[in-house]
């Protein structure tokens, strides 16, 4: 009975902190970035919990920095008078600034994630080119609702 009692106590002393840590990992994965785990043991599990909390703080800090940088970049893009559309290698629209949205007669959320051919079939063909050289050209594009829109383009495959 004594051995069984000791085994139960030891088992609980290990499983409870691991359960707490698992719960916290799931909460952070669900987007609760302020989640921290509180484990009051000074063994390897306690060290793991401390490192988890440090990792969670770094993750929260990195996401805040990325979010602030994204906001700064979007503010700069929105302050330009030129329409700017960024397109991923697979041809999907990643972003567009306010000038591009006005020119194309669409809302950013309506075209983000869709293929660029929705904005212009020619843009879709250009996006499909494997080695896009920097070039400037004028094309007949179309607004999101289908009306024609003349576009002066400057294409590049560079990512800064």
URSULHU-V936197 format. One record per backbone hydrogen bond with DSSP energy under -1.0 kcal/mol. CO is the residue of the C=O (numbers start at 1). NH is the residue of the N-H. E is the energy in kcal/mol with one decimal. If there is no record, write none. Layout:
# URSULHU-V936197
co=CO nh=NH e=E
co=CO nh=NH e=E
This chain:
# URSULHU-V936197
co=1 nh=5 e=-2.7
co=2 nh=6 e=-2.5
co=3 nh=7 e=-2.4
co=4 nh=8 e=-2.3
co=5 nh=9 e=-2.2
co=6 nh=10 e=-2.7
co=7 nh=11 e=-2.6
co=8 nh=12 e=-2.5
co=9 nh=13 e=-2.2
co=10 nh=14 e=-1.2
co=11 nh=15 e=-3.0
co=12 nh=16 e=-2.3
co=14 nh=18 e=-1.6
co=15 nh=19 e=-2.7
co=16 nh=20 e=-2.5
co=17 nh=21 e=-2.6
co=18 nh=22 e=-2.5
co=19 nh=23 e=-2.4
co=20 nh=24 e=-2.3
co=21 nh=25 e=-2.4
co=22 nh=26 e=-2.2
co=23 nh=27 e=-2.0
co=24 nh=28 e=-2.4
co=25 nh=29 e=-2.4
co=26 nh=30 e=-1.3
co=27 nh=32 e=-2.4
co=28 nh=31 e=-1.9
co=31 nh=33 e=-1.6
co=32 nh=35 e=-1.5
co=43 nh=47 e=-2.2
co=44 nh=48 e=-2.5
co=45 nh=49 e=-2.3
co=46 nh=50 e=-2.3
co=47 nh=51 e=-2.4
co=48 nh=52 e=-2.4
co=49 nh=53 e=-2.4
co=50 nh=54 e=-2.2
co=51 nh=55 e=-2.7
co=52 nh=56 e=-2.8
co=53 nh=57 e=-2.1
co=54 nh=58 e=-2.3
co=55 nh=59 e=-2.6
co=56 nh=60 e=-2.4
co=57 nh=61 e=-2.5
co=58 nh=62 e=-2.9
co=59 nh=63 e=-2.5
co=60 nh=64 e=-2.1
co=61 nh=65 e=-2.2
co=62 nh=66 e=-2.6
co=63 nh=67 e=-2.5
co=64 nh=68 e=-2.4
co=65 nh=69 e=-2.5
co=66 nh=70 e=-2.6
co=67 nh=71 e=-2.2
co=68 nh=72 e=-2.4
co=69 nh=73 e=-2.7
co=70 nh=74 e=-2.6
co=71 nh=75 e=-2.2
co=72 nh=76 e=-2.2
co=73 nh=77 e=-2.7
co=74 nh=78 e=-2.6
co=75 nh=79 e=-1.1
co=77 nh=80 e=-1.1
co=84 nh=97 e=-2.1
co=86 nh=94 e=-3.0
co=86 nh=95 e=-1.3
co=88 nh=91 e=-2.2
co=91 nh=116 e=-2.8
co=92 nh=88 e=-2.9
co=93 nh=113 e=-3.2
co=95 nh=86 e=-2.6
co=97 nh=101 e=-2.2
co=98 nh=102 e=-2.4
co=99 nh=103 e=-2.5
co=100 nh=104 e=-2.6
co=101 nh=106 e=-2.3
co=104 nh=144 e=-3.4
co=107 nh=110 e=-1.6
co=108 nh=111 e=-1.1
co=108 nh=112 e=-2.4
co=111 nh=114 e=-2.2
co=114 nh=93 e=-3.0
co=115 nh=118 e=-2.0
co=116 nh=119 e=-1.9
co=116 nh=120 e=-1.7
co=119 nh=142 e=-1.2
co=120 nh=124 e=-2.0
co=121 nh=125 e=-2.0
co=122 nh=126 e=-2.8
co=123 nh=127 e=-2.7
co=124 nh=128 e=-1.0
co=126 nh=129 e=-1.1
co=135 nh=155 e=-3.0
co=137 nh=153 e=-4.0
co=139 nh=151 e=-3.1
co=141 nh=149 e=-1.9
co=143 nh=146 e=-2.2
co=147 nh=143 e=-4.2
co=149 nh=141 e=-2.5
co=151 nh=139 e=-2.9
co=153 nh=137 e=-1.9
co=155 nh=135 e=-1.5
